[in-house]
């Protein structure tokens, strides 16, 4: 049968070194690091710093969109005054943003 079809013999590849084969993998990892991992860790670090610096009297917005004024700060909990004589106790980590003073009056 070899008369009609030539036998295919595997050839030792001209791919180069082992390092050359891993270059695309290294480039993909670098892209993931600079485009996804690094910005996410930077945002997490900024959020942790903001949550640790919470003080009474600041106006904040929670993750659920509740706007209020901080009246008490504990280890893991923050009490927020939503309106006159209505207070809500939330976890510190749910605070999304510290807004400028006077935001509650203008909303």
Secondary structure, DSSP 8 states (H G I E B T S, - for coil): -TTTS------------HHHHHHHHHHHHHHHIIIIIHHHHHHHHHHHHHHHT--TT-EEEETT--EEEEEEE-SSEEEEEEETTEEEEEEGGGEEEEE-TTHHHH-
